[in-house]
Amino acid sequence: MVLLREREVLKAIQELRKESTPATALAISRRMHVSKEYVGYLCNRLGDEDYITGHPLRGYELTTRGEEFLQELAASQVAPIEKEEPKRLPFTVTF
């Protein structure tokens, strides 16, 4: 099971790679507003589960499993519900 913060790491790696920026622990930590040590811990867990490969200083890459997980996650996201305007009463209430 992938924890919420681990999902954020996967998304951060994906976004950094799209920007052609190395997904180092420091770059990920700045994007997530957490310590690079915590990112290192999360990346170790993700690496143990074969979602990413790489090194904290050289950068991380998504594995096939990591990419598939993010695709499944994006497909399962429910579109936000648009709020309707409250219906107006056909009469005016006065006090």
C-alpha positions in Angstrom: 0.0 0.0 0.0 1.3 3.4 -1.0 1.0 6.1 1.7 -0.4 9.6 0.9 3.1 11.2 1.3 4.6 8.5 -0.9 2.0 9.3 -3.6 3.1 13.0 -3.3 6.8 11.9 -3.8 5.8 9.9 -6.9 3.9 12.9 -8.3 6.8 15.3 -7.5 9.2 13.0 -9.4 6.9 12.9 -12.3 6.5 16.7 -12.4 10.2 17.4 -12.0 11.0 15.0 -14.8 8.4 16.8 -17.0 10.3 20.1 -16.2 13.6 18.4 -17.1 14.8 18.9 -13.6 16.7 16.1 -11.7 14.4 14.7 -9.1 16.9 14.8 -6.3 15.9 14.5 -2.6 16.5 18.2 -2.2 14.3 19.2 -5.2 11.5 16.9 -4.0 11.7 18.2 -0.4 11.4 21.8 -1.6 8.3 20.9 -3.7 6.7 19.1 -0.8 7.8 21.5 1.9 9.4 18.7 4.0 12.9 17.8 5.0 15.2 16.0 2.6 15.8 13.4 5.2 12.0 12.6 5.2 12.0 12.4 1.4 15.0 10.1 1.7 13.0 7.8 4.0 10.0 7.9 1.7 12.1 7.2 -1.4 13.8 4.2 0.4 10.3 2.8 1.0 9.3 3.4 -2.6 12.5 1.9 -3.8 12.0 -1.2 -1.7 8.6 -1.6 -3.3 10.0 -1.1 -6.8 8.1 2.2 -7.5 11.3 4.2 -8.1 15.0 3.8 -8.7 17.9 6.2 -8.3 20.0 8.0 -5.7 19.2 11.1 -3.5 21.9 13.2 -5.1 21.7 12.1 -8.7 18.0 11.9 -8.8 15.2 9.4 -8.8 13.3 7.9 -11.7 9.9 6.2 -11.8 9.9 2.5 -12.6 7.3 1.0 -14.8 5.4 0.0 -11.7 5.6 3.6 -10.4 4.3 5.0 -13.8 1.5 2.5 -13.9 0.5 3.4 -10.3 0.2 7.1 -11.2 -1.8 6.3 -14.3 -4.2 4.2 -12.2 -4.4 6.9 -9.6 -5.2 9.6 -12.2 -7.9 7.4 -13.8 -9.5 6.7 -10.4 -9.7 10.4 -9.4 -13.3 11.6 -9.4 -13.9 14.9 -11.1 -14.8 17.6 -8.7 -18.5 18.2 -8.3 -19.5 21.6 -9.6 -21.6 23.5 -7.0 -25.0 24.6 -8.2 -26.3 28.0 -7.4 -28.9 27.8 -4.6 -32.5 27.9 -6.0 -34.3 31.1 -5.4 -37.7 31.0 -3.8 -40.5 32.3 -6.0 -41.5 34.7 -3.3 -39.8 37.2 -1.0 -39.7 36.6 2.8 -40.0 39.7 4.9 -39.9 40.0 8.7 
